[in-house]
């Protein structure tokens, strides 16, 4: 497969693509999407596929604020899928921070020299996985997944963290944040309020019949809520979280 050519310094292809917008997708000229903008762009093999859905899209979506604070105007995700599939995938991913682009005839992908045979995975001709920084239509930097990794679909260099580190080397590393809590708990409400004002993207796992205090004890070693975790590290309850954020 490949070799795929790095097009750094060149202008992005000018072909027709489909932009996913509510309530309907629209066909447009690809070059116009980049004019006058600094764009963080990534392309991937297919909607609803494991790596794309579980890692590539969610991380770009979660890091959207960091990209914007680093001077990026838009984040684009492109795949060789029809507009209806791309729209359904965007909704399924809740990826409101990303503009999805459908390349149904692979015109953009082929012009980029990134058309790959994913027949072994049952996908046919699709895009090779890559990311790039585009400034006013000119490709400033590309990160292309290696073809000699022994994997049919490697995911090593086109991730959001790598692209952000290139765009803004001073950007702080964003660690995933999660909170275990119980609805109606005032301390959990306080911790959630603190997280809302912190600027961190976070997820809350509410206790239920399936998630009990035994689960909290098994994970954190404590039988109280809330318990806040950051990057695999236990921060603690609302008071400990407040002290952490004050630092």
ABEGO torsion letter per residue (X at the ends): XOBBBBABGBBBBBBBBBBBBOABBBBBBAAAAABGBBBBBBBBABBGBAAAAAAAAAAAAAAAAAAAAAGBABBBBBBBBBAAAAAAAAAAAGBAABBBBBBAAGAAAAAAGABBBAAAAGAEBBBBBBBBBBBGGBBABBBBBBAAAGBABBBAAABAAAAAAAABAABBBBBBBBBBBBBGBAAAAAAAAAAAAAGBBBBBBBBBAABBAAAAAAAAGBABOBBBBBGGBBAEBAAAAAAAAAX
